[in-house]
Each structure stands twice: as structure tokens, then as C-alpha cells.
């Protein structure tokens, strides 16, 4: 399975009987899956089916879907709202003799709001049901287009993530091989610091200082952090090779990578190791930013 981004865009359109419809779908990053629909009046029946299809094909993302529907080739039906017209006529009759005005004309009465209703011809239940089925099928087609675009972007993100993992592994190897983390270098550094303290005052106990130096040397060792970094990098590669909706798990791994990098920087007492740690921190952050786009 390939990786998928959470961002994408797709359209589909078609016709069924007198209905002409079009879908426009776009998706952006989100923690979960949320489908936001905009449907024309009278077509609420498609919502349940549409939501079900979206849940089957997508795992994460804010998905915005807009449906536009027109009825073509249908002559409009003009109806006179007789109760409203009668109410206007009665009102005018009550004013006769009270107001100096011309008698109302037919075109004036028909122009009053609510007197005339213009609507599409009523369709049969079978025609509407067929149109609703075609609209749902069109939504599935648009979803497939959206999923294809998300997979295409996911493949590009996977290449970037692979490069970042390679950079992390190279930096970890540099840190492992850095002269400053070798036992002899740490021993010499601590010995020099102890000598400076002894020269500054004769109140320090040499044996006690030696014990503290050994403790500090143990705490300064970054072997454990390097091993955990290697394990997290290997796990990330394994997840990416498996594909699927792994965005949340990679996000967790990026947090763990960042934690180990911070510890490495805090334990480093060598300029080269500190610089490597800062570079590693930057690469881990770039990795995390890209992971935020994955499904």
C-alpha cells in the first residue's frame, strides 16, 4: 500500500433524466475524518449514502463536498396562488371609496409578491430515485479522483520523508563516531576540569571528585540515545514500507525522535556533538512537518 496525503481536489459531473449534476470535493489536514456537505434543497436523501462511501474510502481529513443540481429541458409551471390573490382583492375592495386612486389592474395584482408561483414540473418518484442513485455514483467517482490525487501527493511526501530519515541516520553515525564522545576524550576533559578545581582550592577531596567525575562521565554517554534513535528510524522505515493510513503513528515517532534529540543535545559536552545535535533537531522538525500532511 502507498502513502496518501490529506490534501486533494476532484470534480465529477453527469446527468440522469432531466437532472444535470456536478460534485466538487476538496480535502485538507485534520486529526480525524469530517465530511462537510452542501446539498441543494430536496436532495437530503443522498446524504447517508454519501457519508458511508466517504468513510469507506478515506481515513482522515476535513472533506468539503458541494453538489450542484439543475433540471434541464423542463418547462416551468406557472401557478396562481388563489388564496393570496383573493386576500389582495378583498383588501382592495375595503379601500374603495376611502382612497382616491385608480382601480387595480390585473397586471398589477399578478405582480404582487406571492400571487404567482413559478416552479419546475413535478417529476415522478422513479425519476428522482434514479437521479439520486446517479448522484451517489458520481460522488464515488469524485472520491476516487480525490484519493488518486492524495496518493500521488503521498508518494512525493514519502520520498521527502525517506530523505529525512537518511539524513537522521547519517547524523547519528557522525555523532557516534565523533572524537568528543570517545571514552579517552571524556576522561581527559573531566580530568582537566578536576585539576582546575584542585588548583583553585585545597578543600576539595580528590577521591570524591574522582567519583563525581565517573558519575558525570556515565551521564554524559549518549549511547542509549543513539540506540533509540536508530530504533525509531528503523520503525519509521518499516511503517512507510507497509503504507496505509500511518500518519498518526509517524507523528508519534517524530515526537520520540525529537525527545531523543533533545536529550542528546542536553547531555553533549562537546562542540561538535552539540552542532550535530542541533542539525539533527532541525531534520527531525522537517520530518514532523511533512508527517502532518499524511493520512
C-alpha positions in Angstrom: 0.0 0.0 0.0 1.2 3.5 -0.8 1.0 6.6 1.5 -1.7 9.2 1.0 -1.7 12.9 1.7 -4.7 14.5 3.3 -4.9 17.3 0.7 -6.6 16.9 -2.7 -9.2 18.1 -5.1 -11.6 16.4 -7.5 -14.7 17.0 -9.6 -17.3 14.8 -11.3 -20.4 15.6 -13.3 -23.2 13.8 -15.1 -26.9 13.6 -15.9 -29.9 11.4 -15.2 -33.2 12.1 -16.9 -33.9 15.8 -16.5 -31.2 16.2 -13.8 -27.8 17.5 -14.5 -25.4 17.4 -11.5 -21.8 18.1 -10.6 -19.7 17.4 -7.5 -16.7 19.4 -6.3 -14.7 17.8 -3.5 -11.6 19.1 -1.7 -9.8 17.9 1.5 -7.3 19.4 3.9 -5.4 18.2 7.0 -7.3 17.1 10.1 -6.9 14.9 13.1 -9.8 12.7 12.1 -12.3 12.4 9.2 -15.0 15.0 8.9 -17.3 15.3 5.8 -19.0 18.7 5.3 -21.7 18.6 2.7 -23.5 21.3 0.8 -26.6 19.8 -0.8 -29.4 21.5 -2.8 -32.9 21.5 -1.2 -34.8 18.3 -1.8 -31.8 16.0 -2.1 -31.1 15.3 1.6 -31.8 11.6 0.8 -28.3 11.2 -0.7 -26.5 12.3 2.5 -26.5 9.0 4.3 -25.1 7.1 1.3 -22.5 9.7 0.6 -21.2 9.7 4.1 -21.0 6.0 4.1 -18.9 6.0 0.9 -16.6 8.6 2.3 -15.9 6.6 5.5 -15.1 3.5 3.4 -12.5 5.3 1.2 -10.9 7.9 3.5 -9.4 7.7 7.0 -8.5 11.3 7.8 -9.0 14.9 6.6 -11.6 17.7 6.5 -13.5 16.9 3.3 -15.7 19.6 1.8 -18.2 18.3 -0.8 -20.5 20.6 -2.8 -23.3 19.3 -5.0 -24.9 21.4 -7.8 -28.0 20.2 -9.5 -30.1 21.7 -12.4 -33.1 20.3 -14.2 -32.8 20.8 -17.9 -35.4 20.6 -20.7 -38.3 21.0 -18.2 -40.9 23.7 -19.0 -41.7 25.8 -15.9 -45.2 25.5 -14.4 -46.9 28.8 -13.5 -49.5 28.7 -10.8 -51.7 31.4 -9.3 -51.8 31.3 -5.6 -55.6 31.9 -5.4 -55.9 32.4 -1.6 -53.2 35.1 -1.7 -54.9 36.8 -4.8 -58.3 36.7 -3.1 -56.8 38.3 0.1 -55.4 41.2 -2.0 -58.7 41.7 -3.9 -60.6 41.8 -0.6 -58.1 44.3 0.8 -58.5 46.5 -2.3 -62.3 46.2 -2.0 -62.2 47.5 1.6 -60.3 50.6 0.4 -62.8 51.6 -2.4 -64.2 55.0 -1.6 -61.7 55.6 1.1 -58.7 56.3 -1.1 -58.6 58.4 -4.2 -56.8 56.0 -6.6 -57.3 54.2 -9.8 -58.8 50.8 -9.8 -56.3 48.0 -9.6 -55.2 46.4 -12.9 -54.7 42.7 -13.4 -51.0 43.0 -14.2 -50.6 45.0 -11.0 -52.3 42.3 -8.9 -50.3 39.5 -10.6 -47.1 41.4 -9.9 -47.7 41.3 -6.1 -45.4 39.1 -4.1 -46.7 35.6 -3.6 -49.5 35.8 -6.1 -47.7 33.8 -8.8 -45.6 30.7 -8.2 -43.1 29.6 -10.8 -41.8 26.0 -10.3 -40.3 23.1 -12.3 -42.7 20.5 -13.4 -43.1 17.7 -10.8 -41.0 14.6 -11.5 -42.0 11.0 -10.9 -40.7 9.2 -7.9 -38.8 6.8 -10.1 -37.1 9.6 -12.0 -36.0 11.2 -8.7 -34.8 7.9 -7.3 -32.7 7.2 -10.4 -31.2 10.7 -10.2 -30.3 10.2 -6.6 -28.6 6.9 -7.4 -26.6 8.6 -10.2 -25.6 11.4 -7.9 -24.2 9.0 -5.3 -22.4 7.1 -8.1 -20.9 10.4 -9.2 -19.8 11.2 -5.7 -17.9 7.8 -5.6 -16.2 8.7 -8.9 -15.2 12.1 -7.4 -13.9 10.4 -4.3 -11.8 8.1 -6.4 -10.3 11.1 -8.1 -9.6 12.7 -4.8 -8.0 9.5 -3.5 -5.8 9.2 -6.6 -4.6 12.8 -6.1 -3.9 12.2 -2.4 -1.9 9.1 -3.2 0.1 11.0 -5.8 1.0 13.6 -3.2 1.6 10.9 -0.6 4.2 9.3 -2.9 6.0 12.7 -3.1 5.9 13.1 0.7 7.2 9.6 1.1 10.3 10.5 -0.9 10.9 13.5 1.3 10.5 11.5 4.5 12.9 8.8 3.2 15.5 11.5 2.6 15.0 13.0 6.1 15.4 9.5 7.6 18.6 9.0 5.7 19.9 12.4 7.0 19.0 11.4 10.6 20.8 8.1 10.3 23.9 9.9 8.8 23.9 12.5 11.6 23.5 9.8 14.2 26.5 7.9 12.7 28.5 11.1 12.8 27.6 11.6 16.5 28.6 8.0 17.2 32.0 8.5 15.5 32.7 12.0 16.9 36.0 12.1 18.8 34.4 14.1 21.6 32.2 11.1 22.7 35.1 8.6 22.9 36.0 7.4 26.4 39.5 8.8 26.3 38.3 12.3 25.3 35.6 12.3 28.0 38.2 11.1 30.6 40.7 13.8 29.6 38.1 16.5 29.7 36.9 15.6 33.1 40.5 15.2 34.4 41.4 18.7 33.2 38.3 20.0 35.0 39.2 18.2 38.2 42.8 19.5 38.0 41.5 23.1 37.7 39.3 22.6 40.8 42.2 21.2 42.8 44.4 24.1 41.8 41.7 26.6 42.8 41.3 25.2 46.3 42.8 22.6 48.6 39.5 21.9 50.3 38.3 19.5 47.6 38.6 15.8 48.3 40.4 14.2 45.3 38.7 10.9 45.8 35.3 12.5 46.0 36.0 14.5 42.9 37.1 11.3 41.1 33.8 9.6 42.0 31.8 12.6 40.8 33.8 12.6 37.6 32.9 9.0 36.9 29.2 9.7 37.6 29.3 12.7 35.2 31.0 10.6 32.5 28.3 8.0 32.8 25.5 10.6 32.5 27.3 12.2 29.5 27.3 9.0 27.5 24.8 9.2 24.6 24.9 5.6 23.6 21.4 5.0 24.8 20.0 8.0 22.8 21.8 6.8 19.7 20.4 3.3 20.0 16.9 4.6 20.5 17.3 7.0 17.5 18.3 4.0 15.4 15.3 2.0 16.6 12.8 4.8 15.8 14.3 5.4 12.4 14.0 1.7 11.6 10.4 1.6 12.8 9.6 4.7 10.6 11.0 2.9 7.6 9.0 -0.2 8.4 5.8 1.8 8.6 6.4 3.6 5.4 7.2 0.3 3.6 3.9 -1.1 4.8 1.9 2.0 3.6 -1.7 2.8 4.5 -3.0 5.3 7.0 0.1 5.7 9.1 0.1 9.4 9.7 -0.7 9.2 13.4 1.9 6.6 14.1 4.6 8.5 12.3 3.6 11.6 14.2 4.1 9.7 17.4 7.5 8.5 16.2 8.5 12.1 15.3 7.8 13.2 18.8 10.0 10.3 20.1 12.8 11.3 17.7 12.6 14.9 18.9 12.7 13.7 22.6 15.9 11.7 22.0 17.5 14.5 20.0 16.8 17.0 22.9 18.3 14.6 25.4 21.4 14.1 23.1 21.8 17.9 23.0 21.4 18.3 26.7 24.0 15.6 27.5 26.5 16.8 25.0 29.6 18.5 26.4 31.4 18.7 23.1 31.1 21.4 20.5 30.9 19.0 17.6 28.3 16.8 19.3 26.2 19.9 20.1 26.3 21.0 16.4 25.4 17.6 15.3 22.5 17.5 17.8 21.2 20.9 16.5 21.4 19.7 12.9 19.5 16.5 13.9 16.9 18.6 15.7 16.3 20.6 12.5 15.9 17.5 10.3 13.5 15.9 12.8 11.4 19.0 12.8 11.3 18.9 9.0 10.3 15.3 9.1 7.5 16.1 11.6 6.1 18.9 9.4 5.8 16.6 6.4 4.2 13.8 8.5 1.4 16.3 9.4 0.2 16.0 5.8 -0.1 12.3 5.8 -3.4 10.4 6.2 
